[in-house]
Amino acid sequence: MQTESALSVFGSRPMELSTVVNPGPDNGKQRKSSLESPIMLLSGHQSAVYTMKFNPEGNIIASGSHDKEIFLWHVHGDCKNYMVLKGHKNAVLDVQWTTDGLTIISASPDKTLRAWDAETGKQIKKMAEHSSFVNSYKYQITAVSFSDASDKIYTGGIDNDVKVWDLRRNEVTMTLQGHQDMITGMQLSPDGSYLLTNGMDCSLRIWDMRPYAPQNRCVKILEGHQHNFEKNLLKCSWSPDGSKVTAGSSDRMVYIWDTTSRRILYKLPGHSGSVNECVFHPKEPVIGSCSSDKNIYLGEI
């Protein structure tokens, strides 16, 4: 992801630009994606970028930042930022798309959850503000994932444990222990069989969530990435086919592992700050990453 030459393309307003990064001679290598260049740099946020997500079709990115704004970017062509969503009073820590791609959900320490129309950019819902932490939980929750059937919630927090909540019974049905420090991110595998968690103990863990799995549900531990004194909530994610996982790192690298061999497949440079989230494109061999350096990279893998 390091640059040798670059062409800047301005977006919808000053300072919102994308950069076509030229990694050097391609030596006749065949392109694998429909990105304009094998590596694209998207810049425009005024502070650290904590989260980014592709929409289900893979043609739009939503990103959230410490600057309190959500940017929408085109994935193809010159990757322009074409819309800014404003309303949060504090940093945007997470964004998610609904499965139909019509709505963006954002979360912030301003104690609100907001829903936005992805086409118009208008805020369509602001969830009631919490006056304090939401607690049927002894400790702060720092990561959450939902089952596709919407019958279970998986949570992780500063107590280092993963808890599985049954929404029909309104109780914790399972506690998974193994991480030695706070859990910063989690995501269910595409088929819902395995849970990926990222911890400040510098490990990713894969847990078998299938019915009647062995009692020790941790089946893989992946290592190599780093957390540091910044204690950012570094997220993690699966590839669409479940064969790879990725996570950001405080050493400014993007890490990608093979889930079968547990081997690091790629350690990608380019960012100049902590990499806070990495996500796979839903349809193409492309990885996206966002960082405390205020930038987003898209790159072929």
Residue, then its C-alpha position, 0 to 999 in steps of 0.5 A: m500500500q505504499t506509494e511511488s506516485a499518485l494522482s489526486v481526484f477531488g470529491s464533492r468539496p475541498m479536502e475530500l479527495s481520493t488518490v490513485v496510488n501507483p504501486g509501481p510496475d505491474n510486471g504483466k499481472q492481471r487485475k483482479s478487481s474493478l477498482e480504478s487502481p490496485i490501491m486507492l487512497l480515500s482522504g477527507h475526514q478531519s480526524a481518526v477514522y474508526t469504522m468503515k463498511f461496504n454496502p451489500e452490493g459493494n459499490i458504496i462505503a460508509s465511514g465514521s470518524h472522530d470528527k463526528e461525521i459519516f462519509l459516503w464514498h463511491v467504491h468504483g471510478d475515482c472513489k469520490n466522497y459524495m455525501v456527508l451525514k451530520g448529526h452526531k455530537n461525538a465521535v462515530l465509533d461504528v456504522q452498519w448497513t441494513t441487509d437491503g442496503l437502504t439504511i445506515i445505522s451509526a453508534s456514538p458516545d453521544k449516547t445515540l443510535r441513529a438511522w440514515d436514509a442511504e440515498t438522501g442522507k437524511q436522518i430517519k431515526k434517532m434512538a432514545e438517548h441513554s442517560s448512562f450505560v445500559n446495564s444488565y451487565k456488570y461491565q461495559i460492553t465494547a463489542v457486539s454481534f447479532s445472529d442472522a436469525s435475530d434470536k441471539i446477541y453475542t457481547g464482549g467487554i472489559d471483563n475479557d469474556v464473551k457472553v451469548w444472550d438468548l433474546r427469547r429467554n432474555e438471559v445469558t446462556m453461555t460464557l466463553q472464556g479465554h481472552q486475557d484482556m478486553i474484547t475490542g471486536m467480534q463478528l459471526s462467520p458468514d454461515g453463522s457457525y463460528l464467532l471471531t473475536n479480537g482482544m487487547d491480549c493481541s489475539l484473535r480467537i475463533w469459537d465454534m458456535r454450532p449446537y452440541a459443539p465441544q465444551n471448549r469452543c475456542v478452536k483457533i487462536l491467531e496472533g501477529h497483530q498488536h494493540n498498544f497504549e491508545k487502546n483503540l477498539l480494533k475490529c475484526s471481520w471474515s471474508p465472504d467465503g469464511s476462508k480468511v479473517t482480517a484485523g487492524s493493528s496498532d503497528r499500522m499494518v493490515y493483517i489477513w490470516d488463513t482460517t485453516s492454517r492460521r498462517i498470516l497471508y498478508k501484512l499490508p503497509g501504507h497507513s501512518g497510524s493505528v488501523n482501526e478496522c479492516v473489511f473485505h469487499p462482499k464480492e471482489p478480492v478487495i480489502g478496505s482499511c481505516s486508520s487514526d491517520k484519517n485515511i481509508y485504503l482500498g487494495e486488491i488482494 
